[in-house]
Amino acid sequence: MKKLVSLILAVTAGLFLASCQGQNNIFTYTIDESYTEYITLGTSADYPPYEWPMKVSGKQTLVGIDIEIAKEVAKALGKNLKVVNKGFEFLLDDLENGKVDFVLAGMNPSEERKKQVDFSIIYYEANQVILVNESEKDSFASLESLNVASLRIGAQIGSVQQTLVEEHFNKAQTQFIQSVPDLVLRLSNKQLNAVVVERPVAEGYLKNISGLHILDLQIGNPEEGSAAAVQKGNTELLAVINQVLESLISSGKMDQIIFDMTELNKN
């Protein structure tokens, strides 16, 4: 499987040459040499398998489910792709201010966010889970068992996971920071007792970091899923994105992208 994913990534790298342009948070992908314009994606590349940094052919770039979707959107528009990597909490402000054209970041289209931007159809449904240290897993048999003052629970700032932590664990000590890898590191070092993340993200960390465990507890609504965001009223771009997503889903290519990127993250 590792060889298969490596081959897929190598082919992708050949088709979509990625290079960093001056700033370490901006990456470009050449979809077609004949294209003269770029569409700009905003993302927060600390959330595998949605997006994360990786060296491809010796160059630092971004890979993941959302990056692959963005390439398909760019191709449909006849443009090359530029990706701006920022903190998750800045993405919608950047979109609203015209610094990026659209956002893909494993983002849940909450009612609060819908007041600020417009969202596409859901392209991936994944339930939220609670990640803990394996040594403590037997201490938590319910959500209530985590909602105590002596426990420390974390989530990414500005995320739906932060909202869930605030809703369910109001008695616990909470920690909201920008970087998901930092949250998991603090969990692994036992500076935190639990972290709320999406299941595919948690499963990726389980494969790469020993001593972690996903609790068998339901939190949040798995049907909410992830969607792309555009500026309010940008119906033209939204229509293209929805068309691309519908095509990827109906053809089965979305499932393949999710599988490939999930396997790549495990390896």
C-alpha positions as CSV (number, residue, x, y, z in Angstrom):
1,M,0.0,0.0,0.0
2,K,2.9,2.4,0.8
3,K,4.3,1.8,-2.6
4,L,0.9,2.5,-4.2
5,V,0.5,5.8,-2.4
6,S,4.1,6.8,-3.1
7,L,3.5,6.1,-6.8
8,I,0.3,8.2,-6.8
9,L,2.1,11.0,-5.0
10,A,5.0,10.9,-7.5
11,V,2.6,11.1,-10.4
12,T,0.7,13.9,-8.8
13,A,4.0,15.8,-8.2
14,G,4.9,15.4,-11.8
15,L,1.6,16.7,-13.0
16,F,1.2,19.5,-10.5
17,L,4.7,21.0,-9.9
18,A,4.7,22.7,-6.5
19,S,7.1,25.4,-5.4
20,C,7.4,27.9,-2.6
21,Q,7.4,31.5,-3.9
22,G,9.4,33.8,-1.6
23,Q,7.3,33.3,1.5
24,N,7.2,30.0,3.5
25,N,3.4,30.2,3.8
26,I,2.7,30.5,0.1
27,F,2.8,27.6,-2.3
28,T,2.0,27.4,-6.0
29,Y,0.9,24.4,-8.1
30,T,1.2,24.4,-11.9
31,I,-1.9,22.6,-13.2
32,D,-1.1,23.4,-16.8
33,E,1.8,25.3,-18.3
34,S,-0.6,27.1,-20.6
35,Y,-2.6,28.6,-17.8
36,T,-1.7,32.3,-17.1
37,E,-3.8,33.0,-14.0
38,Y,-4.0,31.7,-10.5
39,I,-6.9,31.0,-8.1
40,T,-5.9,31.3,-4.4
41,L,-6.8,28.9,-1.7
42,G,-6.7,29.6,2.0
43,T,-6.0,26.7,4.3
44,S,-4.4,25.8,7.6
45,A,-1.9,23.0,6.9
46,D,-1.8,21.3,10.3
47,Y,-4.7,18.9,9.9
48,P,-3.8,15.7,8.2
49,P,-5.3,14.0,6.2
50,Y,-7.0,17.2,5.0
51,E,-3.7,19.2,4.6
52,W,-0.2,19.0,6.0
53,P,3.4,19.9,4.9
54,M,5.6,17.3,3.2
55,K,8.7,17.2,1.0
56,V,7.9,16.0,-2.5
57,S,10.8,15.6,-5.0
58,G,13.0,17.4,-2.5
59,K,10.7,20.5,-2.2
60,Q,8.5,21.4,0.7
61,T,4.9,21.6,-0.3
62,L,1.4,20.9,1.0
63,V,-0.5,17.7,0.5
64,G,-3.9,16.3,1.6
65,I,-7.5,15.9,0.7
66,D,-8.2,19.6,0.5
67,I,-5.2,20.3,-1.7
68,E,-6.3,17.6,-4.2
69,I,-9.8,19.1,-4.3
70,A,-8.4,22.6,-4.8
71,K,-6.3,21.3,-7.8
72,E,-9.5,20.0,-9.3
73,V,-11.3,23.3,-8.8
74,A,-8.3,25.2,-10.4
75,K,-8.4,22.8,-13.3
76,A,-12.1,23.4,-13.9
77,L,-11.5,27.1,-14.0
78,G,-8.5,26.8,-16.3
79,K,-6.1,28.3,-13.7
80,N,-3.1,27.3,-11.7
81,L,-3.3,27.1,-7.9
82,K,-1.8,29.3,-5.2
83,V,-2.2,28.2,-1.6
84,V,-1.8,30.5,1.4
85,N,-1.2,28.6,4.6
86,K,-2.5,30.5,7.7
87,G,-3.7,29.9,11.2
88,F,-7.2,28.4,11.1
89,E,-8.8,31.3,13.0
90,F,-7.7,33.8,10.2
91,L,-9.0,31.9,7.2
92,L,-12.6,33.3,7.0
93,D,-11.3,36.9,7.7
94,D,-8.8,36.5,4.8
95,L,-11.6,35.2,2.6
96,E,-14.0,38.0,3.6
97,N,-11.2,40.6,2.9
98,G,-10.4,39.2,-0.5
99,K,-6.9,37.9,0.4
100,V,-7.9,34.4,-0.9
101,D,-10.6,33.2,-3.3
102,F,-11.9,30.2,-1.4
103,V,-11.1,28.1,1.7
104,L,-10.7,24.4,2.2
105,A,-9.6,23.4,5.6
106,G,-11.7,20.5,6.9
107,M,-14.1,23.3,7.9
108,N,-17.6,22.7,9.3
109,P,-20.3,25.0,7.8
110,S,-21.7,26.1,11.2
111,E,-24.6,28.5,11.4
112,E,-22.3,31.1,12.8
113,R,-19.8,30.8,9.9
114,K,-22.7,30.9,7.4
115,K,-23.3,34.5,8.5
116,Q,-19.9,35.4,7.3
117,V,-19.3,33.4,4.2
118,D,-21.2,31.0,1.8
119,F,-20.5,27.3,1.8
120,S,-20.5,24.5,-0.8
121,I,-22.1,21.1,-0.4
122,I,-20.6,18.7,2.1
123,Y,-17.7,16.8,0.6
124,Y,-16.7,14.7,3.5
125,E,-18.5,13.5,6.6
126,A,-16.4,12.5,9.6
127,N,-17.4,12.3,13.2
128,Q,-15.6,14.0,16.0
129,V,-13.7,11.9,18.6
130,I,-11.9,12.3,21.9
131,L,-8.2,11.4,21.8
132,V,-6.6,10.4,25.2
133,N,-3.6,8.7,26.5
134,E,-4.0,4.9,26.4
135,S,-3.0,4.7,30.1
136,E,-6.0,6.8,31.0
137,K,-8.6,5.3,28.7
138,D,-10.4,3.3,31.4
139,S,-10.9,6.5,33.5
140,F,-13.4,7.9,30.9
141,A,-16.6,5.9,30.5
142,S,-18.8,8.9,29.5
143,L,-18.6,12.6,28.5
144,E,-19.5,13.5,32.1
145,S,-16.4,11.7,33.4
146,L,-14.3,14.2,31.4
147,N,-16.2,17.2,32.6
148,V,-14.4,17.7,35.9
149,A,-12.2,20.6,37.1
150,S,-9.1,18.5,37.5
151,L,-8.9,17.6,33.8
152,R,-7.3,19.6,30.9
153,I,-9.0,19.3,27.5
154,G,-7.8,20.9,24.3
155,A,-9.0,21.7,20.8
156,Q,-8.0,23.9,17.9
157,I,-8.9,27.5,18.3
158,G,-11.8,28.7,16.2
159,S,-12.8,25.2,15.2
160,V,-16.0,23.3,15.7
161,Q,-14.1,21.1,18.2
162,Q,-13.6,24.2,20.4
163,T,-17.3,24.7,20.4
164,L,-17.9,21.1,21.4
165,V,-15.4,21.4,24.2
166,E,-17.0,24.5,25.5
167,E,-20.4,22.9,25.3
168,H,-19.6,19.6,26.9
169,F,-16.7,20.3,29.2
170,N,-17.5,23.6,30.8
171,K,-16.2,22.5,34.2
172,A,-12.8,21.2,32.9
173,Q,-9.8,23.3,32.3
174,T,-9.7,24.1,28.5
175,Q,-6.8,24.9,26.2
176,F,-7.4,26.2,22.7
177,I,-4.4,26.8,20.5
178,Q,-3.7,27.2,16.8
179,S,-1.8,24.0,16.0
180,V,-3.3,20.5,16.2
181,P,0.1,18.9,16.2
182,D,1.0,21.0,19.3
183,L,-2.2,19.8,21.0
184,V,-1.4,16.2,20.3
185,L,2.2,16.7,21.5
186,R,0.8,18.2,24.8
187,L,-1.5,15.2,25.1
188,S,1.3,12.8,24.5
189,N,3.4,14.6,27.1
190,K,0.4,14.4,29.5
191,Q,0.1,18.2,29.7
192,L,-3.5,17.6,28.5
193,N,-5.9,14.7,29.4
194,A,-7.9,14.8,26.1
195,V,-8.1,16.5,22.7
196,V,-11.2,16.7,20.5
197,V,-10.4,16.2,16.8
198,E,-12.0,14.6,13.7
199,R,-11.7,10.8,13.5
200,P,-9.4,10.6,10.4
201,V,-7.1,13.1,12.0
202,A,-7.0,11.1,15.3
203,E,-6.5,7.9,13.4
204,G,-3.5,9.4,11.6
205,Y,-1.9,10.3,15.0
206,L,-2.6,6.8,16.3
207,K,-0.6,5.3,13.5
208,N,2.4,7.6,14.1
209,I,2.4,8.2,17.9
210,S,2.3,5.3,20.3
211,G,0.3,5.4,23.6
212,L,-2.7,7.2,22.3
213,H,-6.3,6.0,22.3
214,I,-9.7,7.1,20.8
215,L,-12.5,6.9,23.3
216,D,-15.7,5.1,22.2
217,L,-17.9,8.1,23.0
218,Q,-20.1,10.1,20.6
219,I,-19.6,13.9,20.5
220,G,-21.0,16.2,17.9
221,N,-23.0,15.5,14.7
222,P,-21.2,13.4,12.1
223,E,-23.6,14.6,9.4
224,E,-22.3,18.1,9.5
225,G,-19.1,17.3,7.7
226,S,-16.7,19.6,5.8
227,A,-17.4,22.1,3.1
228,A,-15.6,24.7,1.0
229,A,-16.1,28.4,1.7
230,V,-16.4,31.4,-0.6
231,Q,-17.1,35.1,-0.2
232,K,-20.7,36.0,0.5
233,G,-22.5,36.3,-2.9
234,N,-19.8,34.7,-5.0
235,T,-22.3,32.5,-6.7
236,E,-20.2,31.9,-9.8
237,L,-17.2,30.4,-8.0
238,L,-19.5,28.5,-5.6
239,A,-21.3,26.9,-8.6
240,V,-18.0,25.7,-10.1
241,I,-16.9,24.3,-6.7
242,N,-20.2,22.5,-6.2
243,Q,-20.0,21.1,-9.7
244,V,-16.5,19.8,-9.1
245,L,-17.4,18.3,-5.7
246,E,-20.5,16.6,-7.2
247,S,-18.4,15.1,-10.0
248,L,-15.7,13.9,-7.6
249,I,-18.3,12.3,-5.4
250,S,-20.5,10.7,-8.1
251,S,-17.4,9.3,-10.0
252,G,-15.9,7.8,-6.9
253,K,-12.8,9.9,-7.3
254,M,-13.5,11.6,-3.9
255,D,-13.3,8.3,-2.2
256,Q,-10.0,7.5,-3.9
257,I,-8.6,10.9,-2.9
258,I,-9.7,10.3,0.7
259,F,-8.2,6.8,0.7
260,D,-4.9,7.9,-0.9
261,M,-4.4,10.8,1.5
262,T,-5.4,8.9,4.6
263,E,-2.9,6.1,3.6
264,L,-0.2,8.7,2.9
265,N,-0.7,10.2,6.3
266,K,-0.3,6.8,7.9
267,N,3.0,6.3,6.2
